[in-house]
Amino acid sequence: MRRHRWLRRVLIGIGSVMVLLAWYMLAMAAFGARQVVLPELTGKYQVGRTSFEWVDAGRADPLDPHHGPRRLSVWLWYPAPADAQGAHPAYTPGLWSKLAFGAPAGWFETDFGKIRVRSIDGAAVAGGRFPVVVLEPGLGFAAPQYSALAESLASHGYVVAGLTPTYSANLTVLGGQAVTSNSQGNPPDAGGHTGESQRTGDRLATEWATDARFVAGQVVALGGTGQFGGKIEPKVAYVGHSFGGASSLEACRVDPRCAGAVDLDGTQFGQVVGTGLAKPFMILGAEDSCTTGTCGSKATDQGGEQATATQLLKASTSPHWLVVVSGAHHLNFTDYDLYFLGRPLRSLIGLGSIDGRRALTIQNDYVTTFLDHAVRNAPPATIDTLRTTYPDATLTAPR
């Protein structure tokens, strides 16, 4: 009799767990199916979006197993008239939708088909002339995953070229085919600062910087043709997240057109670390990193980030601004701020305690204000005013 009672209790317990699990999965599905809208545009322009595939015909791709020419997918966000109307494109159209996590992780994430962008598909370009911002993603990431930042910058009068580094991104789409990463483009030892990992990171940063310069040239050339004729200024800035931040600094070092660069929580690599930068730059760091040369309150510097950043800062001859965002972790500088992420997935993602939209507001305002100074000669004091606007971000001005 006791054995039967024990078995009955076990079965009831198992049944209860199964009911709770089923309820939780239904709740995750409901949250994941809710519509997410990218932040409101804060600039005076509406935003258009289009895309290109460009081939650097004179350059053999060192990351391509077949050593063909370097091919890149580039998304372009640009200023459109304030009264522009039209259809909003999908956040990740077609094969780009595979950027979302697959099952089972995808059960705990916003359905990318439910994310609504502010951009208008193929809108006319606004009147005026606009400088270029080349936007580089983190290692493994793709341009669409920075749509909130790109749309914000475009609404403030920048032509934003988001490139996806082929064979480094987990996914890019070229010629209607999905192209994934490989060990050359996304090496497991690219993030360290000792021995071969340092050399690997330096080599890859050089390749990415070459990508960025090539894309900048292609966008400037658009200013003489078709839809963009006469509307693109040959002024260039580079902005990147994580490894893309390191590559943005390196691209700015080697590009005479560069007016400034922004590194979003990226450990620095490339020759720029030793030579420094002679153009204005900004580094935004998370509270758990040392990428600004000062370790945040939650940081444990195990990869030599602080020493690398300090070397860069000491070697640089240009004004530079350093910002540490309280409550932010590494992925708070991406669109992951906006996605629903259920547990246990959220605990595995590099997101801090800061409200996601607050994190993007701080980032976008700092980046735009810095670029307005570096590219458009706005007074540097405009950057300093953000101290009082965002007390949860610690700003160190040029010394």
C-alpha positions as CSV (number, residue, x, y, z in Angstrom):
1,M,0.0,0.0,0.0
2,R,2.8,2.4,0.9
3,R,4.5,1.6,-2.4
4,H,1.4,2.6,-4.3
5,R,1.1,5.9,-2.4
6,W,4.7,6.7,-3.2
7,L,4.2,5.9,-6.9
8,R,1.1,8.0,-7.0
9,R,2.9,11.0,-5.5
10,V,5.7,10.6,-8.0
11,L,3.3,10.5,-10.9
12,I,1.4,13.6,-9.5
13,G,4.8,15.4,-9.2
14,I,5.8,14.5,-12.7
15,G,2.4,15.6,-14.0
16,S,2.6,18.9,-12.2
17,V,6.1,19.6,-13.7
18,M,4.8,18.8,-17.2
19,V,1.8,21.1,-16.7
20,L,4.1,24.0,-15.5
21,L,6.5,23.3,-18.4
22,A,3.7,23.4,-20.9
23,W,2.4,26.6,-19.4
24,Y,5.8,28.2,-19.5
25,M,6.4,27.2,-23.2
26,L,3.0,28.7,-24.1
27,A,3.9,31.9,-22.2
28,M,7.2,32.1,-24.1
29,A,5.4,31.6,-27.4
30,A,3.0,34.4,-26.6
31,F,5.7,36.8,-25.6
32,G,7.8,35.9,-28.6
33,A,4.9,36.6,-30.9
34,R,4.3,40.1,-29.6
35,Q,5.2,42.9,-32.0
36,V,8.4,44.9,-31.3
37,V,8.8,48.3,-32.9
38,L,12.2,49.9,-33.3
39,P,12.7,53.2,-31.3
40,E,11.1,56.4,-32.7
41,L,13.3,58.4,-34.9
42,T,14.8,61.4,-33.1
43,G,16.2,63.3,-36.2
44,K,14.4,65.5,-38.6
45,Y,14.4,63.0,-41.5
46,Q,12.4,59.9,-42.3
47,V,14.7,57.0,-43.2
48,G,15.0,55.0,-46.4
49,R,16.5,51.5,-46.7
50,T,18.0,49.6,-49.6
51,S,20.8,47.1,-50.1
52,F,23.7,46.2,-52.4
53,E,26.1,43.4,-53.1
54,W,29.5,44.7,-54.0
55,V,32.6,42.9,-55.2
56,D,36.2,44.2,-54.5
57,A,37.4,42.8,-57.8
58,G,41.0,43.6,-57.3
59,R,41.3,41.8,-54.0
60,A,41.5,38.1,-53.5
61,D,39.5,37.1,-50.4
62,P,41.9,35.6,-47.9
63,L,38.9,34.2,-45.9
64,D,37.4,32.5,-49.0
65,P,38.4,28.8,-49.3
66,H,38.4,29.2,-53.1
67,H,40.3,32.6,-52.9
68,G,37.8,34.4,-55.1
69,P,37.3,38.2,-55.0
70,R,36.0,39.7,-51.8
71,R,32.2,40.0,-51.9
72,L,30.2,41.9,-49.4
73,S,26.5,42.5,-48.6
74,V,25.8,46.1,-47.6
75,W,22.6,47.6,-46.2
76,L,22.1,51.3,-46.7
77,W,20.0,53.5,-44.4
78,Y,19.7,57.1,-45.6
79,P,17.8,60.4,-45.0
80,A,14.4,60.6,-46.7
81,P,12.0,63.5,-46.7
82,A,10.1,64.0,-43.5
83,D,6.8,63.4,-45.2
84,A,8.0,60.2,-47.0
85,Q,5.5,57.4,-47.0
86,G,5.7,53.8,-48.2
87,A,6.0,50.2,-47.1
88,H,8.2,49.2,-44.2
89,P,10.6,46.4,-45.2
90,A,11.0,43.3,-43.1
91,Y,13.5,43.5,-40.3
92,T,15.3,40.4,-41.7
93,P,13.8,39.6,-45.1
94,G,14.1,36.2,-46.8
95,L,17.2,34.2,-45.8
96,W,18.3,36.9,-43.4
97,S,15.6,35.6,-41.0
98,K,18.0,32.8,-40.2
99,L,19.8,35.3,-38.0
100,A,17.3,34.4,-35.3
101,F,18.1,31.5,-33.0
102,G,16.8,28.2,-34.2
103,A,15.0,25.7,-32.0
104,P,15.1,25.2,-29.1
105,A,16.7,28.6,-28.3
106,G,14.4,30.3,-30.7
107,W,11.4,29.4,-28.6
108,F,12.6,31.9,-26.0
109,E,13.2,34.8,-28.4
110,T,11.1,37.4,-30.3
111,D,10.0,36.2,-33.7
112,F,12.0,38.3,-36.1
113,G,8.9,38.5,-38.3
114,K,7.2,40.5,-35.6
115,I,9.9,43.2,-35.5
116,R,8.8,46.4,-37.2
117,V,11.4,48.9,-38.5
118,R,10.9,52.6,-39.0
119,S,12.6,52.6,-42.4
120,I,10.7,52.9,-45.7
121,D,11.7,50.5,-48.5
122,G,13.5,52.3,-51.3
123,A,12.2,55.8,-50.3
124,A,13.5,58.9,-52.2
125,V,16.6,60.6,-50.8
126,A,16.0,63.8,-49.0
127,G,17.3,67.1,-50.4
128,G,20.8,68.1,-49.2
129,R,24.2,66.5,-48.9
130,F,25.0,63.9,-46.3
131,P,28.2,62.4,-44.9
132,V,28.9,58.6,-44.8
133,V,29.0,56.4,-41.7
134,V,30.3,52.8,-42.2
135,L,28.8,50.6,-39.6
136,E,30.6,47.4,-38.7
137,P,29.1,44.6,-36.6
138,G,30.6,42.4,-33.9
139,L,32.3,39.1,-34.7
140,G,29.6,36.7,-35.8
141,F,26.9,39.4,-36.1
142,A,25.4,41.0,-39.2
143,A,24.3,44.6,-40.2
144,P,20.6,44.1,-39.6
145,Q,21.2,43.5,-35.9
146,Y,22.2,47.1,-35.6
147,S,19.1,48.6,-37.3
148,A,18.1,50.8,-34.3
149,L,21.5,52.6,-34.4
150,A,21.5,52.8,-38.2
151,E,18.0,54.3,-38.4
152,S,18.8,56.8,-35.7
153,L,21.9,58.0,-37.5
154,A,20.1,58.2,-40.8
155,S,17.3,60.3,-39.3
156,H,20.0,62.8,-38.2
157,G,21.3,63.2,-41.8
158,Y,23.9,60.4,-42.2
159,V,24.1,57.8,-45.0
160,V,24.8,54.6,-43.0
161,A,26.4,51.7,-44.8
162,G,26.0,48.5,-42.6
163,L,28.4,45.9,-43.9
164,T,28.3,42.2,-43.0
165,P,31.8,40.7,-43.1
166,T,31.6,37.6,-45.3
167,Y,32.8,34.3,-43.6
168,S,33.1,36.2,-40.3
169,A,29.3,36.7,-39.7
170,N,27.3,33.7,-38.7
171,L,25.2,34.5,-41.7
172,T,25.2,36.8,-44.6
173,V,23.3,36.5,-47.9
174,L,25.0,36.9,-51.3
175,G,23.5,36.1,-54.7
176,G,20.4,34.7,-53.0
177,Q,22.4,32.2,-51.0
178,A,23.1,32.0,-47.3
179,V,26.8,32.2,-46.5
180,T,28.0,31.1,-43.1
181,S,31.2,31.7,-41.2
182,N,34.4,29.6,-41.3
183,S,37.4,29.2,-39.1
184,Q,39.4,31.7,-41.1
185,G,36.8,34.5,-40.8
186,N,35.7,33.7,-37.3
187,P,38.7,32.0,-35.6
188,P,38.2,30.9,-32.0
189,D,41.3,32.6,-30.9
190,A,40.6,36.1,-32.4
191,G,39.7,37.7,-29.1
192,G,42.9,37.3,-27.0
193,H,46.0,39.4,-26.6
194,T,48.7,36.8,-26.2
195,G,50.8,35.1,-28.8
196,E,49.1,33.7,-31.8
197,S,45.6,35.0,-30.8
198,Q,47.0,38.6,-30.9
199,R,48.4,38.0,-34.3
200,T,45.1,36.4,-35.5
201,G,43.1,39.4,-34.2
202,D,45.4,41.9,-35.8
203,R,45.3,40.2,-39.2
204,L,41.5,39.9,-39.1
205,A,41.1,43.6,-38.0
206,T,43.2,44.6,-41.0
207,E,40.9,42.6,-43.4
208,W,37.8,44.2,-41.8
209,A,39.3,47.6,-42.0
210,T,40.0,47.0,-45.7
211,D,36.3,46.0,-46.1
212,A,35.2,49.2,-44.4
213,R,37.4,51.4,-46.6
214,F,36.2,49.7,-49.7
215,V,32.5,50.1,-48.7
216,A,33.1,53.8,-47.9
217,G,34.5,54.3,-51.4
218,Q,31.6,52.6,-53.0
219,V,29.1,54.7,-51.1
220,V,30.9,57.9,-51.9
221,A,30.8,56.9,-55.6
222,L,27.0,56.5,-55.3
223,G,26.9,60.3,-54.9
224,G,27.6,60.6,-58.7
225,T,24.9,58.2,-59.9
226,G,21.1,57.7,-59.9
227,Q,19.1,58.1,-56.8
228,F,22.0,59.4,-54.7
229,G,23.4,61.8,-57.4
230,G,25.0,64.9,-55.7
231,K,23.7,63.9,-52.3
232,I,26.6,62.2,-50.7
233,E,29.6,64.1,-49.2
234,P,33.0,62.5,-49.3
235,K,33.2,62.8,-45.5
236,V,33.5,59.4,-43.8
237,A,33.2,58.2,-40.2
238,Y,33.6,54.6,-39.0
239,V,31.4,53.1,-36.2
240,G,31.6,49.5,-35.0
241,H,30.6,47.2,-32.2
242,S,33.0,44.7,-30.5
243,F,35.5,43.5,-33.1
244,G,33.8,45.9,-35.5
245,G,34.8,48.7,-33.1
246,A,38.4,47.7,-33.3
247,S,38.2,47.5,-37.1
248,S,36.6,51.0,-37.2
249,L,39.5,52.5,-35.4
250,E,42.0,50.7,-37.7
251,A,40.0,51.8,-40.8
252,C,40.0,55.4,-39.6
253,R,43.8,55.2,-39.1
254,V,44.4,54.2,-42.8
255,D,41.7,56.3,-44.5
256,P,42.6,59.9,-45.3
257,R,38.9,60.7,-45.7
258,C,38.1,59.6,-42.1
259,A,36.8,62.4,-39.8
260,G,36.3,60.3,-36.7
261,A,35.6,56.8,-35.3
262,V,33.5,55.2,-32.6
263,D,34.3,51.9,-30.9
264,L,31.3,50.3,-29.1
265,D,32.7,48.1,-26.4
266,G,35.3,46.6,-28.7
267,T,38.7,45.3,-27.5
268,Q,41.2,47.0,-29.8
269,F,43.4,45.2,-32.4
270,G,45.5,46.2,-35.4
271,Q,48.4,48.7,-35.9
272,V,46.2,51.5,-34.4
273,V,46.9,50.2,-30.9
274,G,50.6,50.9,-31.3
275,T,50.5,54.0,-33.5
276,G,47.4,55.6,-31.9
277,L,44.8,57.6,-33.9
278,A,45.3,61.1,-35.1
279,K,41.5,61.6,-35.7
280,P,38.9,62.2,-33.0
281,F,37.3,59.1,-31.6
282,M,35.0,57.8,-28.9
283,I,34.9,54.5,-27.0
284,L,31.7,53.5,-25.3
285,G,32.2,50.6,-22.8
286,A,30.0,48.4,-20.7
287,E,30.2,48.2,-16.9
288,D,31.8,44.7,-17.2
289,S,34.6,45.6,-19.6
290,C,37.9,47.5,-19.7
291,T,37.7,48.7,-23.3
292,T,37.9,52.4,-22.3
293,G,41.1,51.9,-20.4
294,T,39.2,52.1,-17.2
295,C,37.6,48.9,-16.0
296,G,33.9,49.2,-15.2
297,S,32.4,48.3,-11.8
298,K,31.6,44.7,-12.9
299,A,34.8,44.1,-14.9
300,T,37.4,41.4,-14.5
301,D,40.2,42.1,-16.9
302,Q,41.3,38.7,-18.0
303,G,42.2,39.4,-21.6
304,G,44.5,42.4,-21.4
305,E,41.7,44.8,-22.5
306,Q,42.9,47.6,-20.1
307,A,46.5,47.5,-21.1
308,T,45.6,47.5,-24.8
309,A,43.2,50.4,-24.5
310,T,45.8,52.3,-22.4
311,Q,48.4,51.8,-25.1
312,L,46.0,53.1,-27.7
313,L,45.0,56.2,-25.7
314,K,48.6,57.1,-24.8
315,A,49.7,56.8,-28.5
316,S,46.8,58.8,-29.9
317,T,47.3,62.5,-30.6
318,S,43.7,63.3,-31.2
319,P,40.8,64.3,-28.8
320,H,39.0,61.2,-27.6
321,W,36.0,60.7,-25.3
322,L,35.4,57.7,-23.1
323,V,32.0,56.6,-21.9
324,V,31.1,53.8,-19.5
325,V,27.4,52.9,-19.4
326,S,26.2,51.7,-16.0
327,G,24.1,48.5,-16.2
328,A,25.2,47.8,-19.7
329,H,26.9,44.6,-20.9
330,H,28.4,43.7,-24.2
331,L,25.2,43.0,-26.2
332,N,23.4,46.2,-24.9
333,F,25.1,47.9,-27.9
334,T,22.9,45.9,-30.4
335,D,19.3,45.3,-31.2
336,Y,19.2,42.6,-28.6
337,D,18.1,45.4,-26.3
338,L,14.7,45.2,-28.0
339,Y,14.1,41.5,-28.3
340,F,12.1,39.5,-25.9
341,L,14.4,36.9,-24.4
342,G,13.0,34.4,-22.0
343,R,14.9,32.5,-19.3
344,P,17.1,30.6,-19.5
345,L,18.2,32.2,-22.8
346,R,18.4,35.7,-21.4
347,S,20.9,34.6,-18.7
348,L,23.2,33.3,-21.4
349,I,23.2,36.5,-23.4
350,G,25.5,39.4,-22.6
351,L,22.8,41.8,-21.5
352,G,23.1,43.9,-18.3
353,S,20.5,45.2,-15.9
354,I,19.9,48.5,-17.8
355,D,16.5,48.9,-19.6
356,G,17.2,48.0,-23.2
357,R,15.6,51.1,-24.7
358,R,17.5,53.3,-22.3
359,A,20.7,51.6,-23.3
360,L,20.0,52.4,-27.0
361,T,19.0,56.0,-26.2
362,I,22.3,56.6,-24.4
363,Q,24.3,54.9,-27.2
364,N,22.6,56.6,-30.1
365,D,22.7,60.1,-28.5
366,Y,26.4,59.8,-27.7
367,V,27.3,58.5,-31.1
368,T,25.3,61.1,-33.0
369,T,26.6,64.0,-30.9
370,F,30.1,62.8,-31.3
371,L,29.7,62.5,-35.1
372,D,28.1,65.9,-35.3
373,H,31.3,67.2,-33.8
374,A,33.8,65.1,-35.7
375,V,32.2,65.3,-39.1
376,R,30.1,68.5,-39.0
377,N,32.3,70.6,-36.6
378,A,29.7,71.0,-33.9
379,P,31.4,72.4,-30.7
380,P,32.9,69.7,-28.6
381,A,31.0,71.2,-25.6
382,T,27.9,69.6,-27.0
383,I,29.3,66.2,-26.0
384,D,30.0,67.4,-22.5
385,T,26.3,68.4,-22.0
386,L,25.3,64.7,-22.2
387,R,26.8,64.2,-18.7
388,T,23.7,65.8,-17.1
389,T,21.3,64.2,-19.6
390,Y,22.6,60.7,-18.8
391,P,23.9,60.4,-15.2
392,D,24.0,56.6,-15.7
393,A,26.9,57.0,-18.2
394,T,30.3,58.2,-17.0
395,L,32.0,60.5,-19.5
396,T,35.7,61.2,-19.5
397,A,36.5,64.1,-21.8
398,P,39.8,64.6,-23.7
399,R,42.8,65.2,-21.5
